[in-house]
Amino acid sequence: MQRAQLTIGVVVHNEVQHLPRLLQNLENIVGAHEADIIFVDNASTDSTLARIEHWSAQQENRNIQIIARLRNNLALARNDVIHKTQTKWLFFWDADCGMNRDSWERHLEILQSNVIHENVAAIGGGNSAQGPKSFLVSGLQSMSRNWISHMGSLQLRHPSKVEEVSVLSGCNMLIRTQAAIQVDGCDSWFHPVGEDLSLCHRLTKAGWVLLAAPNLEIDHYQNQTVISWMEKMFAYGLAQVQIATQYPQHFKGLRGAQCLAVILLAFASVLTPLLVLSLFAIYTLAYVTLAVKNGPRSIHYIFCGWALSFLSHLAYATGEVYALTSWLYCKFSPTYQGRSRIVKEQKTTQALVPDPIVNHEISP
């Protein structure tokens, strides 16, 4: 059997609604000899695992492993993939993501290109929002064209050239297996978000280089409500501060300046409500100006982007402020110090207990 070029790691948790598209994508896009596949079921309570087992049993000439976890932890699930990978490179393919054959071939080709030097640990690209026509999808597509919205984040923007970056998105990252193993993979304290940031910072701290490249976009399917999207943004805001407490380099440069500005403005707005209206007016003017500059778009398209951008940043900033105030309280409150030490000791003891998994292979 021809040896695969890389391994696709698919971590799933209650993904019945996404499985048909995911499995069809893997079957139609990925050649049997191009990639091994490792599924990690992250303690699903629906029929996700059974459906994956059924699909895998029907696949000929594919090297497939299935790991069934008994505890839901995204960081540990990604680490399971890292430690089971037998190829030089691996790629995490999330259940709500997909790509066409051209995009998959570009991911394979970039590994053979002259931009991949021995010090490159990972390379990735941007995400394109896809899904049924809705306020959320239209808003995300509009936000991807406006710097006020994405502020340089690879979650939304699309790189125009190969560039060195400090972090990559976990759902679109080709990773050198050796590098991921060297730094012990993702930090298991970060669940359900932030585990990809911890891996990136561990890699750069160890001297590895991360690259973002054009034409490596994937489709990110969105079928959630605006409320659930804002909850996710709040969690991402929390994660930014939590990551920075463990990896201070996360707030170096532009990202740190953005976070500091958001936090200062948030506190200032509480003291001076009039500032909220002023910031809202400036934000609106800047967004509309850039939207018009970026090319002709419908009023509906621009409005969706502006409204969702504002709601996303509001939820994101709220998460950052909440996390910072919580961290300051935990750091300096004498009352909290005793409880914190006890909890830390309990968590350390729990971390020493192996996390139970069930592993089996389906090979040709």
C-alpha positions as CSV (number, residue, x, y, z in Angstrom):
1,M,0.0,0.0,0.0
2,Q,1.3,3.5,-0.9
3,R,2.2,5.5,2.2
4,A,0.0,8.5,2.9
5,Q,1.5,12.0,2.8
6,L,-0.3,13.2,5.9
7,T,-2.9,12.4,8.5
8,I,-6.3,14.0,8.8
9,G,-7.4,14.3,12.4
10,V,-11.2,14.6,12.9
11,V,-12.4,15.4,16.5
12,V,-16.2,15.1,16.9
13,H,-18.7,15.7,19.7
14,N,-22.4,15.2,19.0
15,E,-22.0,16.1,15.3
16,V,-24.8,14.1,13.8
17,Q,-26.1,17.2,11.8
18,H,-22.6,17.8,10.3
19,L,-21.6,14.1,9.7
20,P,-23.2,13.6,6.3
21,R,-21.4,16.5,4.7
22,L,-18.2,15.7,6.5
23,L,-18.0,12.1,5.5
24,Q,-19.0,12.8,1.9
25,N,-16.3,15.4,1.8
26,L,-13.7,13.0,3.0
27,E,-14.8,10.3,0.6
28,N,-15.0,12.5,-2.5
29,I,-12.1,14.9,-1.9
30,V,-9.4,12.9,-0.2
31,G,-7.7,10.1,-2.2
32,A,-7.4,6.8,-0.3
33,H,-3.6,7.0,-0.6
34,E,-3.2,10.7,0.1
35,A,-4.0,10.7,3.8
36,D,-4.6,8.4,6.8
37,I,-7.7,9.4,8.9
38,I,-7.9,9.4,12.7
39,F,-11.4,10.0,14.2
40,V,-11.6,10.9,17.8
41,D,-15.1,10.8,19.3
42,N,-15.1,13.2,22.2
43,A,-17.6,11.5,24.5
44,S,-20.6,12.0,22.2
45,T,-24.0,11.2,23.6
46,D,-25.7,10.8,20.2
47,S,-25.1,8.3,17.4
48,T,-22.0,10.1,16.1
49,L,-19.6,7.3,17.0
50,A,-21.8,4.6,15.5
51,R,-22.2,6.4,12.2
52,I,-18.5,6.9,11.9
53,E,-17.8,3.2,12.6
54,H,-20.4,2.3,9.9
55,W,-18.9,4.6,7.4
56,S,-15.3,3.5,8.1
57,A,-16.2,-0.1,7.7
58,Q,-17.3,0.6,4.1
59,Q,-14.1,2.3,3.1
60,E,-11.7,0.2,1.1
61,N,-8.0,0.9,0.9
62,R,-8.1,3.6,3.6
63,N,-6.1,3.5,6.8
64,I,-8.6,4.6,9.5
65,Q,-8.3,4.7,13.3
66,I,-11.1,5.5,15.6
67,I,-10.6,6.6,19.2
68,A,-13.6,6.8,21.5
69,R,-13.0,9.1,24.5
70,L,-14.9,8.7,27.7
71,R,-14.4,12.4,28.7
72,N,-15.0,15.4,26.6
73,N,-11.8,17.6,26.3
74,L,-10.9,19.1,22.9
75,A,-7.2,19.7,23.8
76,L,-6.7,16.1,24.9
77,A,-8.6,14.8,21.9
78,R,-6.3,16.8,19.5
79,N,-3.4,15.4,21.5
80,D,-4.7,11.9,20.9
81,V,-4.4,12.6,17.1
82,I,-0.9,14.0,17.5
83,H,0.4,11.0,19.3
84,K,-1.3,8.4,17.0
85,T,-0.1,10.1,13.8
86,Q,2.5,8.1,11.8
87,T,3.0,10.6,9.0
88,K,5.3,13.7,8.8
89,W,2.4,16.1,8.7
90,L,-1.2,16.2,10.1
91,F,-4.2,18.3,9.4
92,F,-7.2,18.8,11.8
93,W,-10.4,18.7,9.9
94,D,-13.3,20.0,12.0
95,A,-16.8,18.5,11.5
96,D,-18.3,21.9,10.5
97,C,-15.6,22.6,7.9
98,G,-15.0,21.4,4.4
99,M,-13.2,22.2,1.1
100,N,-13.3,21.3,-2.6
101,R,-10.7,19.2,-4.4
102,D,-8.8,22.2,-5.7
103,S,-8.3,23.5,-2.1
104,W,-7.3,20.1,-0.9
105,E,-4.7,19.8,-3.6
106,R,-3.3,23.2,-2.7
107,H,-2.9,22.0,0.9
108,L,-0.9,19.0,-0.4
109,E,1.2,21.1,-2.8
110,I,2.2,23.6,-0.2
111,L,4.0,20.9,1.7
112,Q,6.3,20.3,-1.3
113,S,6.9,24.0,-1.9
114,N,10.0,26.0,-1.1
115,V,8.3,27.9,1.7
116,I,8.4,24.9,3.9
117,H,11.8,25.0,5.6
118,E,13.0,22.7,8.4
119,N,12.1,25.3,11.0
120,V,8.4,25.6,9.9
121,A,6.1,23.8,12.3
122,A,2.8,24.7,10.8
123,I,1.1,26.5,7.9
124,G,-2.5,27.5,7.4
125,G,-4.9,29.9,5.9
126,G,-8.3,31.6,6.3
127,N,-11.9,30.5,6.7
128,S,-14.8,31.4,4.5
129,A,-18.3,31.4,6.1
130,Q,-20.8,29.2,4.3
131,G,-24.3,28.0,4.9
132,P,-28.0,28.8,4.3
133,K,-28.5,32.5,3.5
134,S,-28.9,34.3,6.8
135,F,-28.0,37.3,8.7
136,L,-25.1,35.5,10.3
137,V,-23.6,34.1,7.1
138,S,-24.0,37.4,5.2
139,G,-22.5,39.3,8.2
140,L,-19.5,37.0,8.4
141,Q,-18.8,37.2,4.7
142,S,-19.0,41.0,4.9
143,M,-16.8,41.1,8.0
144,S,-14.1,39.1,6.1
145,R,-13.6,42.1,3.7
146,N,-13.4,44.7,6.5
147,W,-10.3,45.3,8.7
148,I,-12.5,46.9,11.4
149,S,-14.2,43.5,11.8
150,H,-11.3,41.0,11.5
151,M,-8.4,43.2,12.8
152,G,-6.0,40.8,11.2
153,S,-7.4,37.6,12.6
154,L,-7.0,34.5,10.3
155,Q,-10.5,33.4,11.5
156,L,-11.9,35.9,9.0
157,R,-9.2,37.4,6.7
158,H,-7.5,35.8,3.8
159,P,-3.7,36.2,3.5
160,S,-2.5,37.8,0.2
161,K,1.0,36.5,0.6
162,V,3.0,34.0,2.6
163,E,3.7,35.6,6.0
164,E,5.0,34.6,9.4
165,V,2.3,34.7,12.1
166,S,2.1,34.1,15.9
167,V,-1.0,32.0,15.8
168,L,-3.1,29.9,13.4
169,S,-6.7,28.7,13.4
170,G,-6.9,25.1,14.7
171,C,-9.5,24.2,12.0
172,N,-7.1,25.1,9.2
173,M,-3.6,24.2,10.1
174,L,-1.1,21.8,8.6
175,I,1.2,20.7,11.5
176,R,4.6,19.0,11.5
177,T,4.0,16.0,13.7
178,Q,7.5,16.0,15.1
179,A,7.1,19.6,16.3
180,A,3.7,19.0,17.9
181,I,5.1,16.0,19.8
182,Q,8.2,18.0,20.9
183,V,6.1,20.6,22.7
184,D,3.6,18.1,24.1
185,G,0.7,19.2,21.9
186,C,-2.1,21.4,23.2
187,D,-2.4,22.6,26.7
188,S,-5.3,20.5,28.3
189,W,-6.4,23.3,30.6
190,F,-7.9,25.1,27.6
191,H,-11.3,23.6,26.7
192,P,-13.5,24.1,24.8
193,V,-11.6,27.0,23.1
194,G,-8.1,28.2,23.1
195,E,-6.3,24.9,22.7
196,D,-5.0,25.8,19.2
197,L,-3.6,29.1,20.6
198,S,-1.8,27.2,23.3
199,L,-0.2,24.8,20.7
200,C,0.9,27.8,18.6
201,H,2.5,29.5,21.5
202,R,4.2,26.4,22.6
203,L,5.6,26.0,19.1
204,T,6.9,29.5,18.7
205,K,8.4,29.5,22.2
206,A,10.3,26.4,21.2
207,G,11.8,28.2,18.2
208,W,9.5,26.9,15.5
209,V,8.0,29.2,12.8
210,L,4.3,29.5,11.9
211,L,3.2,30.6,8.4
212,A,0.0,31.8,6.8
213,A,-0.4,31.4,3.1
214,P,-2.9,32.5,0.4
215,N,-5.3,30.1,-1.4
216,L,-5.5,27.8,1.6
217,E,-9.0,28.7,2.6
218,I,-11.5,26.3,3.9
219,D,-15.3,26.5,4.1
220,H,-16.7,27.0,7.6
221,Y,-20.4,26.1,7.7
222,Q,-22.5,28.3,10.0
223,N,-26.0,27.2,11.0
224,Q,-26.1,28.6,14.5
225,T,-28.2,31.5,15.9
226,V,-26.9,35.0,16.5
227,I,-27.2,34.4,20.3
228,S,-25.1,31.2,20.1
229,W,-22.5,33.1,17.9
230,M,-22.3,35.8,20.6
231,E,-21.8,33.2,23.3
232,K,-19.0,31.8,21.2
233,M,-17.4,35.2,20.9
234,F,-17.7,35.7,24.6
235,A,-15.9,32.4,25.2
236,Y,-13.2,33.5,22.7
237,G,-12.8,36.8,24.6
238,L,-12.4,34.8,27.8
239,A,-9.8,32.6,26.2
240,Q,-7.6,35.6,25.1
241,V,-7.0,36.7,28.6
242,Q,-6.7,33.1,30.0
243,I,-4.1,32.3,27.3
244,A,-2.2,35.4,28.1
245,T,-1.9,34.5,31.7
246,Q,-0.1,31.3,30.7
247,Y,1.6,32.5,27.6
248,P,2.3,36.3,28.0
249,Q,3.7,36.5,24.4
250,H,0.0,36.3,23.3
251,F,-0.5,39.9,24.0
252,K,2.7,41.2,22.3
253,G,2.3,43.6,19.4
254,L,-1.0,44.5,17.7
255,R,-3.1,41.9,19.6
256,G,-2.0,43.2,22.9
257,A,-2.7,46.8,21.9
258,Q,-6.1,45.8,20.7
259,C,-7.0,44.0,23.9
260,L,-5.7,46.8,26.1
261,A,-7.6,49.4,24.2
262,V,-10.8,47.3,24.4
263,I,-10.5,46.9,28.2
264,L,-9.7,50.5,28.8
265,L,-12.6,51.7,26.7
266,A,-14.9,49.3,28.4
267,F,-14.1,50.6,31.8
268,A,-14.2,54.2,30.6
269,S,-17.6,53.7,29.0
270,V,-19.0,52.6,32.4
271,L,-17.8,55.8,33.9
272,T,-18.8,58.0,31.0
273,P,-21.9,56.7,29.2
274,L,-21.6,59.4,26.6
275,L,-18.4,57.8,25.4
276,V,-20.4,54.7,24.3
277,L,-22.4,56.8,21.8
278,S,-19.2,58.5,20.5
279,L,-17.4,55.2,20.0
280,F,-20.5,53.7,18.3
281,A,-20.6,56.6,15.9
282,I,-16.8,56.4,15.1
283,Y,-17.1,52.6,14.7
284,T,-20.0,52.9,12.3
285,L,-18.3,55.6,10.2
286,A,-15.0,53.6,10.0
287,Y,-16.8,50.4,9.1
288,V,-19.0,51.9,6.3
289,T,-16.0,53.9,4.9
290,L,-14.0,50.7,4.5
291,A,-17.0,48.7,3.2
292,V,-17.5,51.2,0.4
293,K,-13.8,51.4,-0.3
294,N,-13.6,47.6,-0.7
295,G,-16.0,47.6,-3.6
296,P,-19.7,47.8,-4.4
297,R,-21.9,45.8,-2.1
298,S,-25.6,45.9,-1.3
299,I,-26.9,47.9,1.6
300,H,-28.1,44.6,3.1
301,Y,-24.7,43.0,2.9
302,I,-23.0,46.1,4.5
303,F,-25.6,46.3,7.2
304,C,-25.3,42.6,8.2
305,G,-21.5,43.0,8.4
306,W,-21.7,46.2,10.5
307,A,-24.3,44.9,12.9
308,L,-22.7,41.5,13.4
309,S,-19.3,43.0,13.7
310,F,-20.5,45.3,16.5
311,L,-22.3,42.5,18.3
312,S,-19.3,40.2,18.0
313,H,-16.9,42.8,19.3
314,L,-19.3,43.6,22.2
315,A,-19.5,40.0,23.2
316,Y,-15.7,39.5,22.7
317,A,-14.9,42.6,24.8
318,T,-17.3,41.5,27.5
319,G,-15.5,38.2,27.7
320,E,-12.1,39.9,27.9
321,V,-13.2,42.3,30.7
322,Y,-14.8,39.5,32.6
323,A,-11.8,37.3,32.4
324,L,-9.4,40.1,33.4
325,T,-11.4,41.2,36.4
326,S,-11.7,37.5,37.5
327,W,-8.0,37.1,37.1
328,L,-7.2,40.2,39.1
329,Y,-9.5,39.0,41.9
330,C,-7.9,35.6,41.9
331,K,-4.4,37.1,41.8
332,F,-4.8,39.6,44.6
333,S,-7.7,38.5,46.8
334,P,-6.3,37.0,50.1
335,T,-9.6,35.1,50.6
336,Y,-9.2,33.4,47.2
337,Q,-5.6,32.4,47.7
338,G,-6.3,29.5,50.1
339,R,-9.1,28.1,48.0
340,S,-7.0,28.5,44.8
341,R,-4.1,26.5,46.3
342,I,-6.5,23.6,47.3
343,V,-8.2,23.5,43.8
344,K,-4.8,23.6,42.1
345,E,-3.6,20.6,44.1
346,Q,-6.8,18.7,43.3
347,K,-6.4,19.5,39.6
348,T,-2.8,18.4,39.6
349,T,-3.8,15.1,41.2
350,Q,-6.6,14.6,38.7
351,A,-4.2,15.4,35.8
352,L,-2.0,12.4,36.8
353,V,-4.9,10.0,36.2
354,P,-4.8,8.6,32.6
355,D,-7.8,9.7,30.6
356,P,-9.7,6.6,29.4
357,I,-10.0,5.9,25.7
358,V,-11.0,3.0,23.5
359,N,-9.0,2.7,20.4
360,H,-9.4,0.5,17.3
361,E,-8.2,0.5,13.7
362,I,-9.9,-0.1,10.4
363,S,-7.1,-0.8,7.8
364,P,-7.3,-2.3,4.3
